[in-house]
Amino acid sequence: MTVGLPSDKSLPESFGFRSGDRGTHTSRTMMLAELTELLASQPADAAAADYRRAIVAGNVLAKRTESTRTLTAQRMSELYALDPRVPVFRVLRRLWDADAAGRPLLACLCANARDPLLRMTAEPVLVAMPEKQVTKQELAEVVARQTGDRFNLNTIDKIARNAASSWTQSGHLQGRSVKTRRHPVATPATVAYALVLGRFCGARGQALFDSYWTALLDLSPDRLDALAFEASRAGWLDYKRVGGVAEVGFAGLLISRELEELSG
């Protein structure tokens, strides 16, 4: 199995994707616990200023100093945008409250859209068979290969440690010192989000089901198809399949300006 990482050109900034060879995983994991606490503290229609105020002034994440709170707000904004004007976050926020079981994968999908360093470490994880060990060295090697001399060895080692933790938080890995592969919990909401991310990147029809974003779900084609139909019944998608031809509509999740940009 090979994993086709999306090219920078396929990741539109207008929808909230981030590209390049920099990323939050030089200093943080995907911060699932913090994201969960933060979103629980704010209404679904909270604005970007509300999230920042909750972290810095309200200290909802219980950080000891103002400088730590400010840095946490910055890092979480890098990973998730925390701004309803950014489509990748707006759709995440829409699905978050509807699907508690899928939250680790929802966060993983968004963090992958926003952090190039996390994307770089995906292949050693996704190609590993269940119960196979995935080592920090494997993650470090792919980062070193893709970033050249951008980072020193200590930073590459830290990126690998943080990425290993993130893939554990998402449910792709398990264990503390020894990480082994497992299947994450995929749900109709995570399938809907993965298909939206694929559409943002230009995929249509069957290509939506063969993207990097659906690969992150770790599902068989039949299970992916079944969960897509469940997402359609929930009103998030308009999904039809006739033989090998798939049609997916996103009016249940996207707003008019997003649909217009995609159709333009």
C-alpha positions as CSV (number, residue, x, y, z in Angstrom):
1,M,0.0,0.0,0.0
2,T,1.2,3.5,-0.8
3,V,-0.2,6.8,0.5
4,G,-0.5,9.6,-1.9
5,L,0.1,12.8,0.0
6,P,-1.7,15.8,-1.5
7,S,0.5,18.3,-3.3
8,D,0.7,21.9,-2.0
9,K,-0.9,23.1,-5.2
10,S,-4.0,21.0,-4.4
11,L,-4.5,22.5,-1.0
12,P,-6.3,25.8,-1.4
13,E,-5.6,28.4,1.2
14,S,-9.0,30.0,0.6
15,F,-10.6,27.0,2.3
16,G,-8.1,27.0,5.2
17,F,-5.4,24.5,4.2
18,R,-1.8,25.2,5.0
19,S,1.2,24.1,3.0
20,G,5.0,24.4,3.1
21,D,7.7,22.8,5.4
22,R,6.7,24.4,8.6
23,G,4.2,23.3,11.1
24,T,2.9,23.2,14.7
25,H,4.3,19.7,15.4
26,T,7.8,21.3,16.0
27,S,6.5,22.1,19.4
28,R,3.0,20.6,20.0
29,T,0.9,17.5,19.3
30,M,-2.6,17.9,17.7
31,M,-3.8,18.9,21.2
32,L,-7.0,16.9,21.2
33,A,-7.8,17.3,24.9
34,E,-7.4,21.1,24.6
35,L,-9.6,21.3,21.5
36,T,-12.3,19.2,23.2
37,E,-12.2,21.4,26.3
38,L,-12.2,24.6,24.3
39,L,-15.1,23.7,22.0
40,A,-17.1,22.5,25.0
41,S,-16.7,26.0,26.6
42,Q,-18.0,27.9,23.6
43,P,-21.3,27.9,21.6
44,A,-21.4,26.6,18.1
45,D,-21.6,30.1,16.6
46,A,-18.6,31.5,18.6
47,A,-16.3,33.9,16.7
48,A,-12.6,33.8,16.4
49,A,-12.3,36.5,19.1
50,D,-14.4,34.4,21.5
51,Y,-12.1,31.4,21.2
52,R,-9.0,33.5,21.8
53,R,-10.7,35.3,24.7
54,A,-11.6,31.9,26.3
55,I,-8.0,30.7,26.1
56,V,-6.2,33.8,27.1
57,A,-8.5,35.8,29.3
58,G,-10.8,33.1,30.5
59,N,-8.1,30.5,30.9
60,V,-10.5,27.6,30.1
61,L,-7.5,25.4,29.4
62,A,-6.0,26.0,32.9
63,K,-2.6,27.3,31.7
64,R,-0.4,28.7,34.4
65,T,0.9,31.9,32.8
66,E,-0.5,34.5,30.4
67,S,2.4,33.9,28.0
68,T,1.6,30.1,27.9
69,R,-2.1,30.9,27.3
70,T,-1.2,33.3,24.5
71,L,1.1,30.7,22.9
72,T,-1.5,28.0,23.3
73,A,-4.0,30.2,21.5
74,Q,-1.5,30.7,18.7
75,R,-0.7,27.0,18.3
76,M,-4.3,25.9,18.4
77,S,-5.2,28.5,15.7
78,E,-2.4,27.2,13.6
79,L,-3.9,23.7,13.9
80,Y,-7.6,24.4,13.7
81,A,-8.0,28.1,12.6
82,L,-10.6,28.5,15.4
83,D,-12.5,30.9,13.1
84,P,-15.9,30.2,11.5
85,R,-14.9,32.2,8.5
86,V,-12.4,29.5,7.6
87,P,-14.3,26.6,5.9
88,V,-12.2,23.7,7.2
89,F,-12.9,24.8,10.8
90,R,-16.5,25.8,10.2
91,V,-17.4,22.3,8.9
92,L,-15.4,20.7,11.8
93,R,-17.4,22.8,14.3
94,R,-20.7,21.9,12.6
95,L,-20.0,18.2,12.9
96,W,-18.2,18.2,16.3
97,D,-21.3,18.4,18.6
98,A,-23.2,15.9,16.5
99,D,-20.6,13.1,16.8
100,A,-18.6,12.7,20.1
101,A,-17.3,9.3,19.0
102,G,-15.8,10.7,15.8
103,R,-14.0,13.7,17.5
104,P,-10.5,12.2,17.5
105,L,-10.7,11.6,13.7
106,L,-12.4,14.9,13.0
107,A,-9.5,16.7,14.8
108,C,-7.0,14.5,13.0
109,L,-8.5,15.4,9.6
110,C,-8.4,19.1,10.4
111,A,-4.9,19.0,11.8
112,N,-3.8,17.2,8.7
113,A,-5.3,19.9,6.6
114,R,-3.5,22.6,8.6
115,D,-0.1,21.1,9.5
116,P,2.2,19.9,6.7
117,L,4.5,18.2,9.2
118,L,1.8,15.9,10.4
119,R,0.9,15.0,6.8
120,M,4.6,14.1,6.2
121,T,4.4,11.4,8.9
122,A,1.2,9.8,7.6
123,E,2.6,7.1,5.3
124,P,4.5,5.0,7.9
125,V,1.4,5.0,10.0
126,L,-1.2,4.3,7.3
127,V,0.8,1.6,5.6
128,A,1.4,-0.4,8.8
129,M,-0.7,-3.5,9.4
130,P,-2.7,-3.8,12.6
131,E,-0.6,-4.6,15.6
132,K,2.6,-3.7,13.7
133,Q,5.0,-1.4,15.6
134,V,5.5,2.1,14.2
135,T,8.7,3.6,15.5
136,K,9.7,7.2,16.1
137,Q,12.7,6.6,13.9
138,E,10.4,5.8,11.0
139,L,8.5,9.0,11.5
140,A,11.8,11.0,11.9
141,E,13.2,9.5,8.6
142,V,10.2,10.7,6.5
143,V,10.4,14.2,8.0
144,A,14.1,14.4,7.4
145,R,13.7,13.2,3.8
146,Q,11.0,15.7,3.0
147,T,12.4,18.7,4.7
148,G,16.1,18.3,3.8
149,D,18.3,20.6,5.9
150,R,15.3,22.7,7.2
151,F,15.5,21.2,10.7
152,N,18.3,20.0,12.9
153,L,18.3,16.5,14.3
154,N,16.8,17.5,17.7
155,T,13.9,19.3,16.1
156,I,13.2,16.3,13.8
157,D,13.2,14.1,16.8
158,K,10.7,16.3,18.5
159,I,8.5,16.4,15.4
160,A,8.5,12.6,15.4
161,R,7.6,12.4,19.1
162,N,4.8,14.9,18.7
163,A,3.5,13.2,15.6
164,A,3.5,9.8,17.3
165,S,1.4,11.3,20.1
166,S,-1.0,12.9,17.6
167,W,-1.5,9.6,15.7
168,T,-2.2,8.0,19.1
169,Q,-4.7,10.6,20.0
170,S,-6.5,10.1,16.7
171,G,-6.7,6.3,17.3
172,H,-4.3,5.2,14.6
173,L,-1.7,4.1,17.1
174,Q,-1.8,2.7,20.6
175,G,0.7,2.3,23.4
176,R,3.1,4.7,25.2
177,S,6.7,3.9,24.7
178,V,6.0,1.3,22.0
179,K,3.4,2.4,19.4
180,T,1.5,-0.2,17.5
181,R,-1.0,0.2,14.7
182,R,-4.8,0.0,15.3
183,H,-7.9,1.1,13.5
184,P,-9.3,4.5,14.5
185,V,-13.0,5.0,15.1
186,A,-14.6,6.2,11.9
187,T,-18.2,7.5,11.9
188,P,-20.7,9.0,9.4
189,A,-19.5,12.5,10.4
190,T,-15.8,11.7,9.9
191,V,-16.7,10.4,6.4
192,A,-18.7,13.5,5.6
193,Y,-15.8,15.7,6.7
194,A,-13.2,13.7,4.7
195,L,-15.3,14.0,1.6
196,V,-15.7,17.7,2.2
197,L,-11.9,18.1,2.5
198,G,-11.5,16.1,-0.7
199,R,-14.0,18.3,-2.5
200,F,-12.2,21.4,-1.3
201,C,-9.1,20.0,-2.9
202,G,-10.8,19.6,-6.2
203,A,-11.9,15.9,-6.2
204,R,-15.3,14.9,-7.6
205,G,-17.3,11.7,-7.9
206,Q,-15.4,8.5,-7.2
207,A,-12.1,10.4,-6.7
208,L,-13.6,11.7,-3.4
209,F,-13.5,8.2,-2.1
210,D,-9.9,7.6,-3.2
211,S,-8.3,10.7,-1.6
212,Y,-5.7,11.2,1.1
213,W,-8.5,12.4,3.4
214,T,-10.5,9.1,3.1
215,A,-7.3,7.2,3.5
216,L,-7.0,8.7,7.0
217,L,-10.3,7.0,7.9
218,D,-8.7,3.6,7.4
219,L,-11.9,2.0,6.1
220,S,-12.6,-0.7,3.5
221,P,-14.4,0.6,0.4
222,D,-17.6,-1.1,1.5
223,R,-17.5,0.4,4.9
224,L,-16.7,3.8,3.6
225,D,-19.6,3.6,1.2
226,A,-22.0,2.5,4.0
227,L,-20.9,5.4,6.3
228,A,-21.3,7.8,3.4
229,F,-24.9,6.7,3.0
230,E,-25.4,7.1,6.8
231,A,-24.0,10.7,6.5
232,S,-26.5,11.3,3.7
233,R,-29.4,10.1,5.8
234,A,-28.2,12.5,8.6
235,G,-28.5,15.4,6.1
236,W,-24.8,16.2,5.8
237,L,-24.4,14.8,2.3
238,D,-26.5,14.1,-0.8
239,Y,-25.0,10.8,-1.8
240,K,-26.0,8.6,-4.7
241,R,-24.2,5.6,-6.3
242,V,-25.0,3.7,-9.4
243,G,-22.5,1.0,-10.1
244,G,-19.1,2.6,-10.1
245,V,-20.4,6.1,-10.5
246,A,-20.7,8.2,-7.3
247,E,-22.4,11.5,-7.0
248,V,-21.9,13.6,-3.8
249,G,-23.5,16.9,-3.0
250,F,-22.5,19.1,-0.1
251,A,-25.4,21.6,0.3
252,G,-26.1,20.1,3.8
253,L,-22.7,21.2,5.1
254,L,-21.4,24.1,3.0
255,I,-22.7,27.6,2.8
256,S,-23.5,29.4,-0.4
257,R,-20.2,31.2,-0.9
258,E,-18.3,27.9,-0.5
259,L,-20.6,26.2,-3.0
260,E,-20.1,29.0,-5.4
261,E,-16.4,28.9,-5.2
262,L,-16.4,25.2,-5.8
263,S,-18.6,25.5,-8.8
264,G,-16.7,28.4,-10.3
